[in-house]
Amino acid sequence: MHRAHIYIEGIVQGVFFRANAQKAAQSLNLTGWVRNTNGGGVETIAEGAKENLEKFISWCRKGPPSARVENVKAEWEKETGEFKDFMIRY
């Protein structure tokens, strides 16, 4: 297992980014969470197989059709195994 902490900037709030990220993560068997940030971006932590995390990061670079992603920063961290599923945080 691996863990990625991902920050997404651009027009990513109000475009169903979190809901679509949750679906993408679940389809890749990832666990973790996604939330909006106060600065207008989206932050997510995901854990799972490295190949699936790389696919998720690629998805984050595009996002849903109405999003306009300008920047994605992904940091690899030590996995914790603390998550049971992938949820939206508010």
RAPEZI-V761091 format. One record per pair of residues at least 4 apart in sequence whose ideal C-beta (glycine too) atoms are under 6 Angstrom apart, sorted by the first residue. I is the first residue (numbers start at 1). GAP is how many residues later the second one is. D is the distance in whole Angstrom. If there is no record, write none. Layout:
I;GAP;D  I;GAP;D
This chain:
1;46;6  1;78;4  2;48;5  2;51;6  2;77;6  3;44;5  3;74;5  3;76;4  4;42;5  4;49;5  4;70;5  5;40;5  5;70;5  5;72;5  6;38;5  6;54;6  6;68;5  7;36;6  7;66;5  8;4;5  8;33;6  8;34;4  8;52;5  8;64;5  9;32;5  9;61;5  9;62;4  10;58;5  10;59;4  10;60;4  11;57;4  12;5;5  12;30;5  12;55;5  13;23;5  13;27;6  15;49;6  15;51;4  15;52;5  16;4;5  16;48;5  17;4;6  17;25;5  17;46;5  17;50;5  18;16;5  18;70;5  20;44;4  21;13;5  22;64;6  22;66;6  24;35;5  25;5;4  25;21;6  25;31;6  25;61;4  26;60;5  28;24;4  28;27;6  28;28;6  29;19;6  30;16;4  30;18;4  30;22;6  30;26;6  30;56;6  31;16;5  31;52;4  31;54;6  31;55;5  32;13;4  32;14;4  32;15;5  32;51;5  32;54;5  33;12;6  33;54;5  33;56;5  34;10;4  34;54;6  35;8;6  35;54;4  36;6;6  37;4;5  37;6;5  46;7;6  46;10;6  47;32;5  48;4;5  48;5;6  57;17;5  60;12;5  61;8;6  61;11;5  63;4;3  63;6;5
